[in-house]
Amino acid sequence: MQNFEKRRDRYNAFASFENPLVNLSFELEVPDFRPYCKQRGLPSFHFFLYHVLHAVKGIDNYLYRIYKGEVIKIEDFWASYTVLNRDDNLNFARFVMTDDLNEFVARSVASAKEAEASTKLINTAESLSEYDQRRNIFITCMPWLKLSAIEHPIYEHKSYDIPSLAWGRYSAPRADGKLSMTMAVQAHHGFIDGYHVHLLAEAIGQRIAQTLAS
């Protein structure tokens, strides 16, 4: 929490706002990982999700939460995201994070299949303790749309502390070997500035590049 104490005054300032959220949409450029995934039989969404969540985990500002009126730093979080079930309705996939790429993808695929097969809404926060509810990152992907911006539903703005990430359709193959998409990051401004969104974008690209080079 030493890093948080350096910005506690910023947190206190934004925490007094009725709506302390910052929401940024930007074009994310990363190395095109689709050929790599195709060669190895890895679903591209789950590969990308792995790098997004591990990039988040490496930046303290995305791990601060408000718990029982105090700011804490969580050590880990669930891997979770939205899916469509067989009725074309929203559902939630959730599983335990792992550093191993292949195991992460296997768990992610299995969790998605479970959520897709369920007509009931599953993996909601209701089944979790108050602390475990804080151990989350909200992820939404809309591959049908060229996303430009998004506003997430918020139960109560002042107590909102879990970052929400969303992205849309990938670009077509590019001559420069890059892949682009619009990504949106929404978070408590007491924890996250535009600079930290920049750090996340850089970390995602660097992680993917390292994997492709290995």
C-alpha positions as CSV (number, residue, x, y, z in Angstrom):
1,M,0.0,0.0,0.0
2,Q,3.0,2.3,0.0
3,N,2.3,3.4,-3.6
4,F,-1.3,4.1,-2.7
5,E,-0.3,6.4,0.2
6,K,1.5,8.6,-2.3
7,R,-1.9,9.3,-4.0
8,R,-4.3,9.1,-1.0
9,D,-5.0,12.8,-1.3
10,R,-6.0,12.3,-4.9
11,Y,-8.3,9.4,-3.8
12,N,-9.9,11.5,-1.1
13,A,-10.5,14.3,-3.6
14,F,-12.2,12.1,-6.2
15,A,-14.0,10.0,-3.5
16,S,-16.0,13.1,-2.5
17,F,-17.5,13.3,-6.1
18,E,-20.9,11.9,-6.7
19,N,-19.4,10.2,-9.8
20,P,-15.6,9.6,-9.3
21,L,-15.2,7.4,-12.4
22,V,-13.0,7.9,-15.4
23,N,-13.8,6.2,-18.7
24,L,-11.4,6.2,-21.6
25,S,-11.7,4.7,-25.0
26,F,-8.6,4.4,-27.2
27,E,-7.2,2.4,-30.1
28,L,-5.1,-0.4,-28.8
29,E,-2.3,-1.7,-31.1
30,V,-0.6,-5.0,-30.4
31,P,1.4,-7.5,-32.5
32,D,-1.1,-9.6,-34.6
33,F,-1.3,-12.8,-32.5
34,R,-3.9,-14.6,-34.6
35,P,-1.3,-16.5,-36.8
36,Y,0.5,-17.6,-33.6
37,C,-2.8,-18.8,-32.1
38,K,-3.9,-20.6,-35.3
39,Q,-0.6,-22.5,-35.5
40,R,-0.9,-23.7,-31.9
41,G,-4.7,-24.3,-31.8
42,L,-5.2,-21.5,-29.3
43,P,-8.5,-19.6,-29.4
44,S,-7.5,-16.0,-30.0
45,F,-10.0,-14.5,-27.5
46,H,-8.7,-16.6,-24.6
47,F,-5.1,-15.9,-25.6
48,F,-5.8,-12.2,-25.6
49,L,-7.7,-12.4,-22.3
50,Y,-4.7,-14.1,-20.7
51,H,-2.5,-11.2,-21.6
52,V,-5.0,-8.5,-20.7
53,L,-5.6,-9.9,-17.2
54,H,-2.0,-10.5,-16.4
55,A,-1.1,-7.0,-17.6
56,V,-3.8,-5.7,-15.2
57,K,-2.3,-7.8,-12.4
58,G,1.1,-6.2,-12.8
59,I,-0.1,-2.6,-12.2
60,D,-0.9,-1.8,-8.5
61,N,-3.5,0.9,-9.4
62,Y,-5.9,-1.7,-10.8
63,L,-5.7,-3.7,-7.6
64,Y,-7.0,-1.1,-5.2
65,R,-10.4,-1.7,-3.7
66,I,-12.7,-0.2,-1.1
67,Y,-13.5,-2.7,1.6
68,K,-15.4,-1.9,4.7
69,G,-14.7,1.8,4.2
70,E,-11.0,1.4,3.8
71,V,-8.8,1.2,0.7
72,I,-7.0,-2.2,0.4
73,K,-4.9,-3.9,-2.3
74,I,-6.1,-7.3,-3.5
75,E,-3.4,-9.8,-4.2
76,D,-5.2,-11.7,-7.0
77,F,-8.6,-11.8,-8.7
78,W,-11.0,-14.1,-10.6
79,A,-10.7,-14.4,-14.3
80,S,-14.2,-13.6,-15.6
81,Y,-16.0,-12.2,-18.6
82,T,-19.4,-12.0,-20.3
83,V,-20.6,-14.6,-22.8
84,L,-23.9,-15.3,-24.6
85,N,-25.8,-18.4,-23.6
86,R,-27.8,-20.6,-25.9
87,D,-30.7,-18.2,-25.6
88,D,-28.5,-15.3,-26.8
89,N,-28.7,-13.8,-23.3
90,L,-25.9,-12.5,-21.1
91,N,-24.1,-14.9,-18.8
92,F,-20.8,-14.9,-16.9
93,A,-17.8,-17.1,-17.1
94,R,-15.5,-17.2,-14.1
95,F,-12.5,-19.3,-13.1
96,V,-9.3,-19.2,-11.1
97,M,-6.4,-17.4,-12.7
98,T,-3.1,-19.2,-13.5
99,D,0.2,-18.1,-14.9
100,D,0.4,-21.0,-17.3
101,L,-1.0,-19.9,-20.7
102,N,-2.2,-23.3,-21.9
103,E,-3.9,-24.1,-18.5
104,F,-5.4,-20.6,-18.5
105,V,-6.9,-21.2,-22.0
106,A,-8.2,-24.6,-21.0
107,R,-9.9,-23.2,-17.9
108,S,-11.3,-20.2,-19.8
109,V,-12.8,-22.4,-22.6
110,A,-14.4,-24.8,-20.0
111,S,-15.9,-21.9,-18.1
112,A,-17.2,-20.3,-21.3
113,K,-18.9,-23.6,-22.2
114,E,-20.5,-23.8,-18.8
115,A,-21.9,-20.3,-19.0
116,E,-23.1,-20.8,-22.6
117,A,-25.0,-23.9,-21.7
118,S,-26.8,-22.4,-18.7
119,T,-30.1,-20.6,-19.2
120,K,-29.8,-19.3,-15.6
121,L,-27.5,-16.4,-14.8
122,I,-24.5,-17.9,-13.1
123,N,-21.2,-16.8,-11.5
124,T,-22.8,-13.6,-10.1
125,A,-21.3,-11.9,-7.1
126,E,-24.2,-13.0,-4.8
127,S,-22.4,-16.3,-4.1
128,L,-19.2,-14.6,-3.0
129,S,-18.1,-13.1,0.3
130,E,-17.9,-9.3,0.5
131,Y,-14.1,-9.5,0.2
132,D,-14.2,-12.0,-2.7
133,Q,-16.6,-9.7,-4.5
134,R,-13.8,-7.1,-4.6
135,R,-11.5,-9.7,-6.2
136,N,-12.7,-9.1,-9.8
137,I,-12.1,-7.3,-13.0
138,F,-15.1,-6.8,-15.3
139,I,-14.5,-7.9,-18.9
140,T,-16.7,-7.5,-21.9
141,C,-15.9,-8.3,-25.5
142,M,-18.2,-7.4,-28.4
143,P,-16.6,-8.9,-31.5
144,W,-19.6,-8.0,-33.7
145,L,-19.0,-4.2,-33.3
146,K,-16.3,-1.8,-34.1
147,L,-16.5,-0.3,-30.6
148,S,-16.1,3.5,-30.2
149,A,-17.2,3.9,-26.6
150,I,-19.2,2.2,-23.8
151,E,-20.9,3.2,-20.5
152,H,-21.2,0.3,-18.1
153,P,-24.1,-0.1,-15.7
154,I,-23.2,1.1,-12.2
155,Y,-25.2,0.2,-9.1
156,E,-23.7,3.1,-7.1
157,H,-21.1,5.4,-8.5
158,K,-19.5,6.6,-5.3
159,S,-18.6,3.1,-4.1
160,Y,-17.6,1.8,-7.6
161,D,-14.1,0.3,-7.3
162,I,-13.8,-2.6,-9.8
163,P,-12.2,-1.7,-13.1
164,S,-14.3,-2.5,-16.2
165,L,-12.5,-3.3,-19.5
166,A,-14.3,-3.7,-22.9
167,W,-13.1,-4.1,-26.5
168,G,-14.7,-4.7,-29.8
169,R,-13.9,-6.2,-33.2
170,Y,-10.3,-6.8,-34.2
171,S,-9.0,-5.0,-37.3
172,A,-8.4,-6.8,-40.5
173,P,-4.8,-8.1,-41.1
174,R,-2.4,-5.1,-41.5
175,A,0.8,-4.9,-43.6
176,D,2.8,-3.7,-40.5
177,G,2.0,-6.9,-38.6
178,K,-0.1,-5.1,-36.0
179,L,-3.6,-5.8,-34.8
180,S,-5.8,-3.0,-33.5
181,M,-9.1,-2.6,-31.7
182,T,-10.9,0.0,-29.6
183,M,-10.5,-0.7,-25.9
184,A,-12.4,1.1,-23.1
185,V,-11.2,1.3,-19.5
186,Q,-13.5,2.5,-16.7
187,A,-12.2,2.8,-13.2
188,H,-12.3,4.9,-10.0
189,H,-10.3,8.1,-10.7
190,G,-9.0,8.0,-7.2
191,F,-7.0,4.9,-8.3
192,I,-6.6,5.3,-12.0
193,D,-5.4,8.2,-14.1
194,G,-5.0,8.3,-17.9
195,Y,-1.4,7.5,-17.4
196,H,-2.3,4.1,-15.9
197,V,-4.5,3.4,-18.9
198,H,-1.4,4.1,-21.0
199,L,0.7,1.7,-18.8
200,L,-1.9,-1.0,-19.3
201,A,-2.0,-0.6,-23.1
202,E,1.8,-0.8,-23.1
203,A,1.9,-3.9,-20.9
204,I,-0.6,-5.8,-23.0
205,G,1.4,-5.2,-26.2
206,Q,4.7,-6.0,-24.5
207,R,3.4,-9.3,-23.0
208,I,2.0,-10.4,-26.4
209,A,5.3,-9.5,-28.2
210,Q,7.3,-11.5,-25.6
211,T,5.0,-14.5,-26.1
212,L,5.3,-14.4,-29.9
213,A,9.0,-14.2,-29.7
214,S,9.4,-17.1,-27.3
